Amino acid sequence: MEPADWRPLASVGAGVREIRIHTETEHRVCYIARFAEGVYVLHAFEKRSQKTAARDIDLARTRYRELLQWRREQGYGKD
């Protein structure tokens, strides 16, 4: 089942998605769910402007790379 409001975040990494949560303030959750062992949340934050801050994208991208490295070290299959 797909989230109600999401978009792909190819700028972070292959298979990364962003869930958009609309309340009194805007929230975002960046995650990847393409691996059999689980869903990994890379970053969650409150959005304060129209454009996503570069530091939030950079942090999600760094965590994505770290996740792929960790999976290789743990002996998981091909990314």
N, CA, C, O and CB atoms as a CASP TS submission, in Angstrom:
PFRMAT TS
TARGET T0000
AUTHOR 0000-0000-0000
METHOD Language model
MODEL 1
PARENT N/A
ATOM      1  N   MET     1       0.845  -1.181   0.000  1.00  0.00           N
ATOM      2  CA  MET     1       0.000   0.000   0.000  1.00  0.00           C
ATOM      3  C   MET     1       0.890   1.244   0.000  1.00  0.00           C
ATOM      4  O   MET     1       1.865   1.315   0.748  1.00  0.00           O
ATOM      5  CB  MET     1      -0.961  -0.001   1.225  1.00  0.00           C
ATOM      6  N   GLU     2       0.556   2.202  -0.825  1.00  0.00           N
ATOM      7  CA  GLU     2       1.316   3.444  -0.950  1.00  0.00           C
ATOM      8  C   GLU     2       0.821   4.487   0.050  1.00  0.00           C
ATOM      9  O   GLU     2      -0.367   4.517   0.369  1.00  0.00           O
ATOM     10  CB  GLU     2       1.216   3.993  -2.381  1.00  0.00           C
ATOM     11  N   PRO     3       1.718   5.344   0.550  1.00  0.00           N
ATOM     12  CA  PRO     3       1.288   6.471   1.388  1.00  0.00           C
ATOM     13  C   PRO     3       0.385   7.402   0.578  1.00  0.00           C
ATOM     14  O   PRO     3       0.436   7.397  -0.652  1.00  0.00           O
ATOM     15  CB  PRO     3       2.520   7.252   1.943  1.00  0.00           C
ATOM     16  N   ALA     4      -0.419   8.180   1.240  1.00  0.00           N
ATOM     17  CA  ALA     4      -1.356   9.082   0.562  1.00  0.00           C
ATOM     18  C   ALA     4      -0.632  10.185  -0.207  1.00  0.00           C
ATOM     19  O   ALA     4      -1.060  10.542  -1.305  1.00  0.00           O
ATOM     20  CB  ALA     4      -2.311   9.705   1.576  1.00  0.00           C
ATOM     21  N   ASP     5       0.446  10.728   0.339  1.00  0.00           N
ATOM     22  CA  ASP     5       1.157  11.827  -0.323  1.00  0.00           C
ATOM     23  C   ASP     5       2.653  11.582  -0.203  1.00  0.00           C
ATOM     24  O   ASP     5       3.233  11.708   0.876  1.00  0.00           O
ATOM     25  CB  ASP     5       0.769  13.211   0.296  1.00  0.00           C
ATOM     26  N   TRP     6       3.264  11.232  -1.315  1.00  0.00           N
ATOM     27  CA  TRP     6       4.688  10.938  -1.327  1.00  0.00           C
ATOM     28  C   TRP     6       5.268  11.313  -2.676  1.00  0.00           C
ATOM     29  O   TRP     6       4.543  11.565  -3.638  1.00  0.00           O
ATOM     30  CB  TRP     6       4.950   9.453  -1.015  1.00  0.00           C
ATOM     31  N   ARG     7       6.607  11.345  -2.725  1.00  0.00           N
ATOM     32  CA  ARG     7       7.294  11.555  -3.995  1.00  0.00           C
ATOM     33  C   ARG     7       8.642  10.861  -3.930  1.00  0.00           C
ATOM     34  O   ARG     7       9.206  10.696  -2.849  1.00  0.00           O
ATOM     35  CB  ARG     7       7.461  13.072  -4.308  1.00  0.00           C
ATOM     36  N   PRO     8       9.164  10.454  -5.082  1.00  0.00           N
ATOM     37  CA  PRO     8      10.491   9.847  -5.091  1.00  0.00           C
ATOM     38  C   PRO     8      11.552  10.914  -4.836  1.00  0.00           C
ATOM     39  O   PRO     8      11.382  12.072  -5.218  1.00  0.00           O
ATOM     40  CB  PRO     8      10.756   9.129  -6.434  1.00  0.00           C
ATOM     41  N   LEU     9      12.647  10.517  -4.189  1.00  0.00           N
ATOM     42  CA  LEU     9      13.773  11.425  -3.948  1.00  0.00           C
ATOM     43  C   LEU     9      15.021  10.844  -4.605  1.00  0.00           C
ATOM     44  O   LEU     9      15.965  10.444  -3.924  1.00  0.00           O
ATOM     45  CB  LEU     9      14.003  11.646  -2.414  1.00  0.00           C
ATOM     46  N   ALA    10      15.015  10.804  -5.919  1.00  0.00           N
ATOM     47  CA  ALA    10      16.151  10.256  -6.657  1.00  0.00           C
ATOM     48  C   ALA    10      17.424  11.038  -6.372  1.00  0.00           C
ATOM     49  O   ALA    10      18.519  10.492  -6.501  1.00  0.00           O
ATOM     50  CB  ALA    10      15.863  10.259  -8.155  1.00  0.00           C
ATOM     51  N   SER    11      17.307  12.298  -5.988  1.00  0.00           N
ATOM     52  CA  SER    11      18.494  13.097  -5.672  1.00  0.00           C
ATOM     53  C   SER    11      19.202  12.585  -4.421  1.00  0.00           C
ATOM     54  O   SER    11      20.381  12.873  -4.215  1.00  0.00           O
ATOM     55  CB  SER    11      18.109  14.562  -5.485  1.00  0.00           C
ATOM     56  N   VAL    12      18.497  11.834  -3.592  1.00  0.00           N
ATOM     57  CA  VAL    12      19.093  11.231  -2.395  1.00  0.00           C
ATOM     58  C   VAL    12      19.666   9.868  -2.745  1.00  0.00           C
ATOM     59  O   VAL    12      20.803   9.562  -2.385  1.00  0.00           O
ATOM     60  CB  VAL    12      18.049  11.103  -1.253  1.00  0.00           C
ATOM     61  N   GLY    13      18.882   9.040  -3.450  1.00  0.00           N
ATOM     62  CA  GLY    13      19.353   7.716  -3.837  1.00  0.00           C
ATOM     63  C   GLY    13      18.244   6.906  -4.472  1.00  0.00           C
ATOM     64  O   GLY    13      17.065   7.242  -4.355  1.00  0.00           O
ATOM     65  N   ALA    14      18.631   5.841  -5.141  1.00  0.00           N
ATOM     66  CA  ALA    14      17.669   4.972  -5.820  1.00  0.00           C
ATOM     67  C   ALA    14      16.720   4.336  -4.816  1.00  0.00           C
ATOM     68  O   ALA    14      17.155   3.712  -3.848  1.00  0.00           O
ATOM     69  CB  ALA    14      18.397   3.884  -6.625  1.00  0.00           C
ATOM     70  N   GLY    15      15.428   4.494  -5.047  1.00  0.00           N
ATOM     71  CA  GLY    15      14.412   3.887  -4.191  1.00  0.00           C
ATOM     72  C   GLY    15      14.012   4.709  -2.983  1.00  0.00           C
ATOM     73  O   GLY    15      13.122   4.307  -2.233  1.00  0.00           O
ATOM     74  N   VAL    16      14.654   5.862  -2.776  1.00  0.00           N
ATOM     75  CA  VAL    16      14.310   6.703  -1.625  1.00  0.00           C
ATOM     76  C   VAL    16      13.040   7.486  -1.935  1.00  0.00           C
ATOM     77  O   VAL    16      12.864   8.014  -3.033  1.00  0.00           O
ATOM     78  CB  VAL    16      15.479   7.671  -1.268  1.00  0.00           C
ATOM     79  N   ARG    17      12.171   7.547  -0.948  1.00  0.00           N
ATOM     80  CA  ARG    17      10.909   8.286  -1.076  1.00  0.00           C
ATOM     81  C   ARG    17      10.745   9.256   0.083  1.00  0.00           C
ATOM     82  O   ARG    17      11.356   9.109   1.141  1.00  0.00           O
ATOM     83  CB  ARG    17       9.709   7.317  -1.133  1.00  0.00           C
ATOM     84  N   GLU    18       9.906  10.241  -0.150  1.00  0.00           N
ATOM     85  CA  GLU    18       9.592  11.219   0.883  1.00  0.00           C
ATOM     86  C   GLU    18       8.084  11.192   1.123  1.00  0.00           C
ATOM     87  O   GLU    18       7.298  11.379   0.194  1.00  0.00           O
ATOM     88  CB  GLU    18      10.077  12.655   0.475  1.00  0.00           C
ATOM     89  N   ILE    19       7.689  10.961   2.363  1.00  0.00           N
ATOM     90  CA  ILE    19       6.280  11.066   2.736  1.00  0.00           C
ATOM     91  C   ILE    19       6.046  12.491   3.194  1.00  0.00           C
ATOM     92  O   ILE    19       6.828  13.039   3.971  1.00  0.00           O
ATOM     93  CB  ILE    19       5.888  10.030   3.855  1.00  0.00           C
ATOM     94  N   ARG    20       4.969  13.089   2.713  1.00  0.00           N
ATOM     95  CA  ARG    20       4.594  14.446   3.102  1.00  0.00           C
ATOM     96  C   ARG    20       3.452  14.365   4.107  1.00  0.00           C
ATOM     97  O   ARG    20       2.413  13.763   3.837  1.00  0.00           O
ATOM     98  CB  ARG    20       4.187  15.300   1.859  1.00  0.00           C
ATOM     99  N   ILE    21       3.656  14.975   5.260  1.00  0.00           N
ATOM    100  CA  ILE    21       2.647  14.964   6.318  1.00  0.00           C
ATOM    101  C   ILE    21       2.154  16.389   6.505  1.00  0.00           C
ATOM    102  O   ILE    21       2.921  17.285   6.857  1.00  0.00           O
ATOM    103  CB  ILE    21       3.221  14.382   7.660  1.00  0.00           C
ATOM    104  N   HIS    22       0.862  16.587   6.265  1.00  0.00           N
ATOM    105  CA  HIS    22       0.266  17.913   6.330  1.00  0.00           C
ATOM    106  C   HIS    22      -0.540  18.052   7.619  1.00  0.00           C
ATOM    107  O   HIS    22      -1.575  17.408   7.786  1.00  0.00           O
ATOM    108  CB  HIS    22      -0.628  18.173   5.097  1.00  0.00           C
ATOM    109  N   THR    23      -0.059  18.892   8.522  1.00  0.00           N
ATOM    110  CA  THR    23      -0.775  19.237   9.748  1.00  0.00           C
ATOM    111  C   THR    23      -0.720  20.758   9.844  1.00  0.00           C
ATOM    112  O   THR    23      -0.643  21.428   8.814  1.00  0.00           O
ATOM    113  CB  THR    23      -0.144  18.530  11.040  1.00  0.00           C
ATOM    114  N   GLU    24      -0.755  21.312  11.032  1.00  0.00           N
ATOM    115  CA  GLU    24      -0.596  22.760  11.163  1.00  0.00           C
ATOM    116  C   GLU    24       0.753  23.205  10.605  1.00  0.00           C
ATOM    117  O   GLU    24       0.895  24.318  10.099  1.00  0.00           O
ATOM    118  CB  GLU    24      -0.731  23.188  12.637  1.00  0.00           C
ATOM    119  N   THR    25       1.732  22.323  10.706  1.00  0.00           N
ATOM    120  CA  THR    25       3.036  22.537  10.084  1.00  0.00           C
ATOM    121  C   THR    25       3.295  21.379   9.141  1.00  0.00           C
ATOM    122  O   THR    25       2.629  20.345   9.207  1.00  0.00           O
ATOM    123  CB  THR    25       4.173  22.662  11.153  1.00  0.00           C
ATOM    124  N   GLU    26       4.261  21.559   8.269  1.00  0.00           N
ATOM    125  CA  GLU    26       4.597  20.503   7.310  1.00  0.00           C
ATOM    126  C   GLU    26       5.733  19.651   7.851  1.00  0.00           C
ATOM    127  O   GLU    26       6.697  20.169   8.414  1.00  0.00           O
ATOM    128  CB  GLU    26       4.983  21.106   5.940  1.00  0.00           C
ATOM    129  N   HIS    27       5.612  18.326   7.675  1.00  0.00           N
ATOM    130  CA  HIS    27       6.659  17.402   8.085  1.00  0.00           C
ATOM    131  C   HIS    27       6.995  16.501   6.910  1.00  0.00           C
ATOM    132  O   HIS    27       6.163  16.251   6.038  1.00  0.00           O
ATOM    133  CB  HIS    27       6.224  16.567   9.322  1.00  0.00           C
ATOM    134  N   ARG    28       8.233  16.018   6.904  1.00  0.00           N
ATOM    135  CA  ARG    28       8.686  15.103   5.863  1.00  0.00           C
ATOM    136  C   ARG    28       9.426  13.938   6.497  1.00  0.00           C
ATOM    137  O   ARG    28      10.129  14.101   7.494  1.00  0.00           O
ATOM    138  CB  ARG    28       9.589  15.829   4.841  1.00  0.00           C
ATOM    139  N   VAL    29       9.260  12.763   5.908  1.00  0.00           N
ATOM    140  CA  VAL    29       9.982  11.568   6.325  1.00  0.00           C
ATOM    141  C   VAL    29      10.611  10.970   5.066  1.00  0.00           C
ATOM    142  O   VAL    29       9.906  10.612   4.122  1.00  0.00           O
ATOM    143  CB  VAL    29       9.030  10.530   7.058  1.00  0.00           C
ATOM    144  N   CYS    30      11.936  10.864   5.060  1.00  0.00           N
ATOM    145  CA  CYS    30      12.661  10.272   3.938  1.00  0.00           C
ATOM    146  C   CYS    30      12.997   8.834   4.323  1.00  0.00           C
ATOM    147  O   CYS    30      13.576   8.584   5.380  1.00  0.00           O
ATOM    148  CB  CYS    30      13.964  11.095   3.584  1.00  0.00           C
ATOM    149  N   TYR    31      12.629   7.897   3.459  1.00  0.00           N
ATOM    150  CA  TYR    31      12.825   6.489   3.798  1.00  0.00           C
ATOM    151  C   TYR    31      13.119   5.663   2.555  1.00  0.00           C
ATOM    152  O   TYR    31      12.935   6.112   1.423  1.00  0.00           O
ATOM    153  CB  TYR    31      11.596   5.937   4.516  1.00  0.00           C
ATOM    154  N   ILE    32      13.577   4.453   2.798  1.00  0.00           N
ATOM    155  CA  ILE    32      13.773   3.495   1.719  1.00  0.00           C
ATOM    156  C   ILE    32      13.165   2.165   2.153  1.00  0.00           C
ATOM    157  O   ILE    32      13.408   1.692   3.263  1.00  0.00           O
ATOM    158  CB  ILE    32      15.291   3.337   1.362  1.00  0.00           C
ATOM    159  N   ALA    33      12.366   1.565   1.258  1.00  0.00           N
ATOM    160  CA  ALA    33      11.659   0.323   1.595  1.00  0.00           C
ATOM    161  C   ALA    33      11.894  -0.746   0.537  1.00  0.00           C
ATOM    162  O   ALA    33      11.024  -1.587   0.310  1.00  0.00           O
ATOM    163  CB  ALA    33      10.154   0.585   1.747  1.00  0.00           C
ATOM    164  N   ARG    34      13.036  -0.730  -0.105  1.00  0.00           N
ATOM    165  CA  ARG    34      13.277  -1.702  -1.182  1.00  0.00           C
ATOM    166  C   ARG    34      14.038  -2.936  -0.729  1.00  0.00           C
ATOM    167  O   ARG    34      14.263  -3.844  -1.529  1.00  0.00           O
ATOM    168  CB  ARG    34      14.033  -1.045  -2.297  1.00  0.00           C
ATOM    169  N   PHE    35      14.439  -2.991   0.532  1.00  0.00           N
ATOM    170  CA  PHE    35      15.210  -4.125   1.027  1.00  0.00           C
ATOM    171  C   PHE    35      14.295  -5.086   1.779  1.00  0.00           C
ATOM    172  O   PHE    35      13.399  -4.659   2.506  1.00  0.00           O
ATOM    173  CB  PHE    35      16.362  -3.648   1.938  1.00  0.00           C
ATOM    174  N   ALA    36      14.524  -6.382   1.600  1.00  0.00           N
ATOM    175  CA  ALA    36      13.660  -7.407   2.187  1.00  0.00           C
ATOM    176  C   ALA    36      13.645  -7.369   3.709  1.00  0.00           C
ATOM    177  O   ALA    36      12.633  -7.706   4.323  1.00  0.00           O
ATOM    178  CB  ALA    36      14.099  -8.771   1.726  1.00  0.00           C
ATOM    179  N   GLU    37      14.749  -6.964   4.324  1.00  0.00           N
ATOM    180  CA  GLU    37      14.843  -7.026   5.787  1.00  0.00           C
ATOM    181  C   GLU    37      14.134  -5.893   6.503  1.00  0.00           C
ATOM    182  O   GLU    37      13.942  -5.969   7.717  1.00  0.00           O
ATOM    183  CB  GLU    37      16.272  -7.032   6.194  1.00  0.00           C
ATOM    184  N   GLY    38      13.736  -4.839   5.793  1.00  0.00           N
ATOM    185  CA  GLY    38      13.011  -3.794   6.509  1.00  0.00           C
ATOM    186  C   GLY    38      12.960  -2.466   5.801  1.00  0.00           C
ATOM    187  O   GLY    38      13.490  -2.294   4.704  1.00  0.00           O
ATOM    188  N   VAL    39      12.306  -1.533   6.459  1.00  0.00           N
ATOM    189  CA  VAL    39      12.187  -0.152   6.005  1.00  0.00           C
ATOM    190  C   VAL    39      13.170   0.676   6.827  1.00  0.00           C
ATOM    191  O   VAL    39      13.228   0.548   8.050  1.00  0.00           O
ATOM    192  CB  VAL    39      10.707   0.389   6.152  1.00  0.00           C
ATOM    193  N   TYR    40      13.933   1.515   6.158  1.00  0.00           N
ATOM    194  CA  TYR    40      14.914   2.359   6.833  1.00  0.00           C
ATOM    195  C   TYR    40      14.510   3.823   6.699  1.00  0.00           C
ATOM    196  O   TYR    40      14.354   4.333   5.589  1.00  0.00           O
ATOM    197  CB  TYR    40      16.331   2.130   6.254  1.00  0.00           C
ATOM    198  N   VAL    41      14.342   4.494   7.838  1.00  0.00           N
ATOM    199  CA  VAL    41      14.063   5.929   7.837  1.00  0.00           C
ATOM    200  C   VAL    41      15.405   6.635   7.824  1.00  0.00           C
ATOM    201  O   VAL    41      16.224   6.445   8.723  1.00  0.00           O
ATOM    202  CB  VAL    41      13.190   6.365   9.081  1.00  0.00           C
ATOM    203  N   LEU    42      15.631   7.452   6.802  1.00  0.00           N
ATOM    204  CA  LEU    42      16.897   8.151   6.642  1.00  0.00           C
ATOM    205  C   LEU    42      16.899   9.509   7.337  1.00  0.00           C
ATOM    206  O   LEU    42      17.925   9.951   7.854  1.00  0.00           O
ATOM    207  CB  LEU    42      17.205   8.326   5.174  1.00  0.00           C
ATOM    208  N   HIS    43      15.743  10.163   7.345  1.00  0.00           N
ATOM    209  CA  HIS    43      15.661  11.492   7.955  1.00  0.00           C
ATOM    210  C   HIS    43      14.195  11.879   8.100  1.00  0.00           C
ATOM    211  O   HIS    43      13.365  11.536   7.257  1.00  0.00           O
ATOM    212  CB  HIS    43      16.432  12.554   7.106  1.00  0.00           C
ATOM    213  N   ALA    44      13.888  12.586   9.162  1.00  0.00           N
ATOM    214  CA  ALA    44      12.535  13.139   9.372  1.00  0.00           C
ATOM    215  C   ALA    44      12.731  14.557   9.884  1.00  0.00           C
ATOM    216  O   ALA    44      13.606  14.814  10.711  1.00  0.00           O
ATOM    217  CB  ALA    44      11.670  12.260  10.396  1.00  0.00           C
ATOM    218  N   PHE    45      11.908  15.477   9.384  1.00  0.00           N
ATOM    219  CA  PHE    45      12.098  16.878   9.755  1.00  0.00           C
ATOM    220  C   PHE    45      10.830  17.687   9.538  1.00  0.00           C
ATOM    221  O   PHE    45       9.919  17.276   8.820  1.00  0.00           O
ATOM    222  CB  PHE    45      13.242  17.485   8.958  1.00  0.00           C
ATOM    223  N   GLU    46      10.796  18.840  10.174  1.00  0.00           N
ATOM    224  CA  GLU    46       9.724  19.810   9.975  1.00  0.00           C
ATOM    225  C   GLU    46      10.169  20.748   8.871  1.00  0.00           C
ATOM    226  O   GLU    46      11.272  21.292   8.911  1.00  0.00           O
ATOM    227  CB  GLU    46       9.390  20.596  11.295  1.00  0.00           C
ATOM    228  N   LYS    47       9.316  20.930   7.899  1.00  0.00           N
ATOM    229  CA  LYS    47       9.641  21.769   6.759  1.00  0.00           C
ATOM    230  C   LYS    47       9.181  23.189   7.045  1.00  0.00           C
ATOM    231  O   LYS    47       8.025  23.416   7.402  1.00  0.00           O
ATOM    232  CB  LYS    47       8.992  21.226   5.463  1.00  0.00           C
ATOM    233  N   ARG    48      10.090  24.142   6.886  1.00  0.00           N
ATOM    234  CA  ARG    48       9.800  25.531   7.249  1.00  0.00           C
ATOM    235  C   ARG    48       9.705  26.474   6.052  1.00  0.00           C
ATOM    236  O   ARG    48       9.368  27.647   6.214  1.00  0.00           O
ATOM    237  CB  ARG    48      10.854  26.032   8.185  1.00  0.00           C
ATOM    238  N   SER    49       9.997  25.974   4.861  1.00  0.00           N
ATOM    239  CA  SER    49       9.910  26.822   3.674  1.00  0.00           C
ATOM    240  C   SER    49       9.431  25.989   2.495  1.00  0.00           C
ATOM    241  O   SER    49       9.325  24.766   2.592  1.00  0.00           O
ATOM    242  CB  SER    49      11.278  27.482   3.359  1.00  0.00           C
ATOM    243  N   GLN    50       9.146  26.644   1.398  1.00  0.00           N
ATOM    244  CA  GLN    50       8.643  25.965   0.201  1.00  0.00           C
ATOM    245  C   GLN    50       9.648  24.933  -0.313  1.00  0.00           C
ATOM    246  O   GLN    50       9.280  23.816  -0.675  1.00  0.00           O
ATOM    247  CB  GLN    50       8.331  26.989  -0.902  1.00  0.00           C
ATOM    248  N   LYS    51      10.911  25.324  -0.338  1.00  0.00           N
ATOM    249  CA  LYS    51      11.968  24.449  -0.844  1.00  0.00           C
ATOM    250  C   LYS    51      12.605  23.682   0.308  1.00  0.00           C
ATOM    251  O   LYS    51      12.834  24.234   1.384  1.00  0.00           O
ATOM    252  CB  LYS    51      13.038  25.265  -1.607  1.00  0.00           C
ATOM    253  N   THR    52      12.890  22.397   0.070  1.00  0.00           N
ATOM    254  CA  THR    52      13.569  21.587   1.080  1.00  0.00           C
ATOM    255  C   THR    52      15.001  22.085   1.227  1.00  0.00           C
ATOM    256  O   THR    52      15.712  22.262   0.238  1.00  0.00           O
ATOM    257  CB  THR    52      13.544  20.073   0.701  1.00  0.00           C
ATOM    258  N   ALA    53      15.414  22.307   2.461  1.00  0.00           N
ATOM    259  CA  ALA    53      16.754  22.828   2.735  1.00  0.00           C
ATOM    260  C   ALA    53      17.819  21.848   2.258  1.00  0.00           C
ATOM    261  O   ALA    53      17.659  20.634   2.386  1.00  0.00           O
ATOM    262  CB  ALA    53      16.928  23.110   4.237  1.00  0.00           C
ATOM    263  N   ALA    54      18.895  22.376   1.712  1.00  0.00           N
ATOM    264  CA  ALA    54      19.997  21.544   1.220  1.00  0.00           C
ATOM    265  C   ALA    54      20.563  20.673   2.335  1.00  0.00           C
ATOM    266  O   ALA    54      20.956  19.534   2.080  1.00  0.00           O
ATOM    267  CB  ALA    54      21.107  22.422   0.624  1.00  0.00           C
ATOM    268  N   ARG    55      20.613  21.178   3.561  1.00  0.00           N
ATOM    269  CA  ARG    55      21.172  20.382   4.667  1.00  0.00           C
ATOM    270  C   ARG    55      20.328  19.134   4.935  1.00  0.00           C
ATOM    271  O   ARG    55      20.866  18.099   5.328  1.00  0.00           O
ATOM    272  CB  ARG    55      21.265  21.236   5.949  1.00  0.00           C
ATOM    273  N   ASP    56      19.000  19.224   4.723  1.00  0.00           N
ATOM    274  CA  ASP    56      18.145  18.051   4.915  1.00  0.00           C
ATOM    275  C   ASP    56      18.381  17.014   3.821  1.00  0.00           C
ATOM    276  O   ASP    56      18.438  15.817   4.105  1.00  0.00           O
ATOM    277  CB  ASP    56      16.669  18.464   4.937  1.00  0.00           C
ATOM    278  N   ILE    57      18.517  17.458   2.586  1.00  0.00           N
ATOM    279  CA  ILE    57      18.807  16.542   1.475  1.00  0.00           C
ATOM    280  C   ILE    57      20.188  15.921   1.672  1.00  0.00           C
ATOM    281  O   ILE    57      20.358  14.715   1.493  1.00  0.00           O
ATOM    282  CB  ILE    57      18.732  17.284   0.106  1.00  0.00           C
ATOM    283  N   ASP    58      21.172  16.739   2.038  1.00  0.00           N
ATOM    284  CA  ASP    58      22.532  16.236   2.246  1.00  0.00           C
ATOM    285  C   ASP    58      22.588  15.202   3.366  1.00  0.00           C
ATOM    286  O   ASP    58      23.279  14.190   3.244  1.00  0.00           O
ATOM    287  CB  ASP    58      23.477  17.391   2.563  1.00  0.00           C
ATOM    288  N   LEU    59      21.867  15.452   4.453  1.00  0.00           N
ATOM    289  CA  LEU    59      21.853  14.510   5.566  1.00  0.00           C
ATOM    290  C   LEU    59      21.230  13.182   5.143  1.00  0.00           C
ATOM    291  O   LEU    59      21.765  12.121   5.467  1.00  0.00           O
ATOM    292  CB  LEU    59      21.090  15.101   6.759  1.00  0.00           C
ATOM    293  N   ALA    60      20.109  13.224   4.427  1.00  0.00           N
ATOM    294  CA  ALA    60      19.462  11.997   3.942  1.00  0.00           C
ATOM    295  C   ALA    60      20.393  11.260   2.980  1.00  0.00           C
ATOM    296  O   ALA    60      20.486  10.033   3.034  1.00  0.00           O
ATOM    297  CB  ALA    60      18.114  12.324   3.243  1.00  0.00           C
ATOM    298  N   ARG    61      21.079  11.988   2.105  1.00  0.00           N
ATOM    299  CA  ARG    61      22.008  11.376   1.145  1.00  0.00           C
ATOM    300  C   ARG    61      23.174  10.694   1.872  1.00  0.00           C
ATOM    301  O   ARG    61      23.565   9.583   1.514  1.00  0.00           O
ATOM    302  CB  ARG    61      22.547  12.444   0.161  1.00  0.00           C
ATOM    303  N   THR    62      23.721  11.352   2.879  1.00  0.00           N
ATOM    304  CA  THR    62      24.815  10.775   3.664  1.00  0.00           C
ATOM    305  C   THR    62      24.360   9.507   4.365  1.00  0.00           C
ATOM    306  O   THR    62      25.071   8.502   4.356  1.00  0.00           O
ATOM    307  CB  THR    62      25.338  11.789   4.693  1.00  0.00           C
ATOM    308  N   ARG    63      23.190   9.545   4.967  1.00  0.00           N
ATOM    309  CA  ARG    63      22.673   8.369   5.666  1.00  0.00           C
ATOM    310  C   ARG    63      22.378   7.226   4.699  1.00  0.00           C
ATOM    311  O   ARG    63      22.551   6.058   5.044  1.00  0.00           O
ATOM    312  CB  ARG    63      21.410   8.729   6.443  1.00  0.00           C
ATOM    313  N   TYR    64      21.936   7.560   3.497  1.00  0.00           N
ATOM    314  CA  TYR    64      21.695   6.547   2.472  1.00  0.00           C
ATOM    315  C   TYR    64      23.003   5.836   2.122  1.00  0.00           C
ATOM    316  O   TYR    64      23.051   4.606   2.081  1.00  0.00           O
ATOM    317  CB  TYR    64      21.069   7.187   1.205  1.00  0.00           C
ATOM    318  N   ARG    65      24.057   6.603   1.872  1.00  0.00           N
ATOM    319  CA  ARG    65      25.357   6.009   1.555  1.00  0.00           C
ATOM    320  C   ARG    65      25.871   5.158   2.715  1.00  0.00           C
ATOM    321  O   ARG    65      26.407   4.070   2.506  1.00  0.00           O
ATOM    322  CB  ARG    65      26.377   7.106   1.216  1.00  0.00           C
ATOM    323  N   GLU    66      25.702   5.663   3.940  1.00  0.00           N
ATOM    324  CA  GLU    66      26.126   4.899   5.122  1.00  0.00           C
ATOM    325  C   GLU    66      25.337   3.595   5.253  1.00  0.00           C
ATOM    326  O   GLU    66      25.896   2.562   5.621  1.00  0.00           O
ATOM    327  CB  GLU    66      25.954   5.747   6.396  1.00  0.00           C
ATOM    328  N   LEU    67      24.046   3.646   4.952  1.00  0.00           N
ATOM    329  CA  LEU    67      23.221   2.447   5.001  1.00  0.00           C
ATOM    330  C   LEU    67      23.719   1.409   3.993  1.00  0.00           C
ATOM    331  O   LEU    67      23.856   0.233   4.330  1.00  0.00           O
ATOM    332  CB  LEU    67      21.750   2.797   4.726  1.00  0.00           C
ATOM    333  N   LEU    68      23.990   1.839   2.760  1.00  0.00           N
ATOM    334  CA  LEU    68      24.480   0.904   1.752  1.00  0.00           C
ATOM    335  C   LEU    68      25.808   0.288   2.176  1.00  0.00           C
ATOM    336  O   LEU    68      26.025  -0.909   1.989  1.00  0.00           O
ATOM    337  CB  LEU    68      24.632   1.608   0.400  1.00  0.00           C
ATOM    338  N   GLN    69      26.687   1.089   2.740  1.00  0.00           N
ATOM    339  CA  GLN    69      27.974   0.577   3.221  1.00  0.00           C
ATOM    340  C   GLN    69      27.766  -0.432   4.349  1.00  0.00           C
ATOM    341  O   GLN    69      28.390  -1.493   4.359  1.00  0.00           O
ATOM    342  CB  GLN    69      28.871   1.736   3.703  1.00  0.00           C
ATOM    343  N   TRP    70      26.897  -0.106   5.288  1.00  0.00           N
ATOM    344  CA  TRP    70      26.608  -1.001   6.411  1.00  0.00           C
ATOM    345  C   TRP    70      26.049  -2.327   5.914  1.00  0.00           C
ATOM    346  O   TRP    70      26.450  -3.388   6.394  1.00  0.00           O
ATOM    347  CB  TRP    70      25.617  -0.343   7.385  1.00  0.00           C
ATOM    348  N   ARG    71      25.121  -2.277   4.950  1.00  0.00           N
ATOM    349  CA  ARG    71      24.527  -3.500   4.406  1.00  0.00           C
ATOM    350  C   ARG    71      25.587  -4.367   3.746  1.00  0.00           C
ATOM    351  O   ARG    71      25.555  -5.590   3.886  1.00  0.00           O
ATOM    352  CB  ARG    71      23.421  -3.161   3.399  1.00  0.00           C
ATOM    353  N   ARG    72      26.536  -3.749   3.019  1.00  0.00           N
ATOM    354  CA  ARG    72      27.626  -4.514   2.403  1.00  0.00           C
ATOM    355  C   ARG    72      28.476  -5.194   3.475  1.00  0.00           C
ATOM    356  O   ARG    72      28.834  -6.365   3.353  1.00  0.00           O
ATOM    357  CB  ARG    72      28.507  -3.594   1.527  1.00  0.00           C
ATOM    358  N   GLU    73      28.791  -4.436   4.530  1.00  0.00           N
ATOM    359  CA  GLU    73      29.604  -4.984   5.618  1.00  0.00           C
ATOM    360  C   GLU    73      28.891  -6.117   6.350  1.00  0.00           C
ATOM    361  O   GLU    73      29.542  -7.028   6.860  1.00  0.00           O
ATOM    362  CB  GLU    73      29.968  -3.884   6.606  1.00  0.00           C
ATOM    363  N   GLN    74      27.569  -6.071   6.407  1.00  0.00           N
ATOM    364  CA  GLN    74      26.777  -7.098   7.084  1.00  0.00           C
ATOM    365  C   GLN    74      26.522  -8.312   6.202  1.00  0.00           C
ATOM    366  O   GLN    74      25.988  -9.319   6.665  1.00  0.00           O
ATOM    367  CB  GLN    74      25.459  -6.517   7.539  1.00  0.00           C
ATOM    368  N   GLY    75      26.900  -8.216   4.942  1.00  0.00           N
ATOM    369  CA  GLY    75      26.745  -9.345   4.052  1.00  0.00           C
ATOM    370  C   GLY    75      25.371  -9.473   3.400  1.00  0.00           C
ATOM    371  O   GLY    75      25.010 -10.536   2.895  1.00  0.00           O
ATOM    372  N   TYR    76      24.615  -8.389   3.414  1.00  0.00           N
ATOM    373  CA  TYR    76      23.326  -8.425   2.718  1.00  0.00           C
ATOM    374  C   TYR    76      23.583  -8.490   1.228  1.00  0.00           C
ATOM    375  O   TYR    76      24.681  -8.180   0.766  1.00  0.00           O
ATOM    376  CB  TYR    76      22.448  -7.188   3.075  1.00  0.00           C
ATOM    377  N   GLY    77      22.584  -8.887   0.486  1.00  0.00           N
ATOM    378  CA  GLY    77      22.718  -9.041  -0.958  1.00  0.00           C
ATOM    379  C   GLY    77      23.023  -7.755  -1.676  1.00  0.00           C
ATOM    380  O   GLY    77      23.261  -6.720  -1.054  1.00  0.00           O
ATOM    381  N   LYS    78      23.016  -7.825  -2.961  1.00  0.00           N
ATOM    382  CA  LYS    78      23.295  -6.674  -3.821  1.00  0.00           C
ATOM    383  C   LYS    78      22.307  -5.555  -3.524  1.00  0.00           C
ATOM    384  O   LYS    78      21.126  -5.802  -3.277  1.00  0.00           O
ATOM    385  CB  LYS    78      23.229  -7.073  -5.315  1.00  0.00           C
ATOM    386  N   ASP    79      22.807  -4.311  -3.552  1.00  0.00           N
ATOM    387  CA  ASP    79      21.956  -3.129  -3.274  1.00  0.00           C
ATOM    388  C   ASP    79      21.026  -2.831  -4.411  1.00  0.00           C
ATOM    389  O   ASP    79      20.250  -1.878  -4.340  1.00  0.00           O
ATOM    390  CB  ASP    79      22.806  -1.904  -2.993  1.00  0.00           C
TER
END
